[in-house]
């Protein structure tokens, strides 16, 4: 089993920034990918950003140039730096761990990000 603990969400004004963190613990085996997804009220969960163990990244078009995903392999931790936030970024953000050989996914409990003036 893999446990994921997210932190860093909150309320921020439009144009502001937040840094989300997600620490993985338990049965961590390489190779694995980590990522962030989000789900807004009434909408499906969507990919925000992913990062491989080698550091390759991909982003949703809606966040390119504003969000940056990074990881610290020694700490089994993934980060999401969010800048220039807009109300459309309001959602619950979920951390994901995927063991690459079998595609098994684990999810965090989610952290709320609210962008409002």
NORURCOR-V712394 format. One line per field, one symbol per residue. ss: DSSP state (@ for helix, = for strand, . for the rest). phi: phi as a letter, one per 40 degrees, with the letter a starting at -180 (. if undefined). burial: I if it has 24 or more other ideal C-beta (glycine too) atoms within 12 Angstrom, else O. A space follows every 10 residues. Layout:
ss->???
phi->???
burial->???
This chain:
ss->.======..= ==.....=== ======.... .========. .....===== =.....===. ......==== ==@@@.==== ==....@@@. =========. ...====... =====..
phi->.bbbbcahci bacdgcbabc babbahccbc cabbabbabc dgbccbcbab acccgcbabc dcbdgbbbba abccbfbbbb cbbfcbdccc acbbcbbbcc dbgcbbbccg bcbbbac
burial->OIOIIIIIIO OIOOOOOIII IIIIOOOIOO OIIIIIIIOI OOOOOIIIII IOIOOOIOII OOIOOIIIII IOOOOIIIII IIOOIIOOII IIIIIIIIOO OOOOOIIIOI IIIIIOO
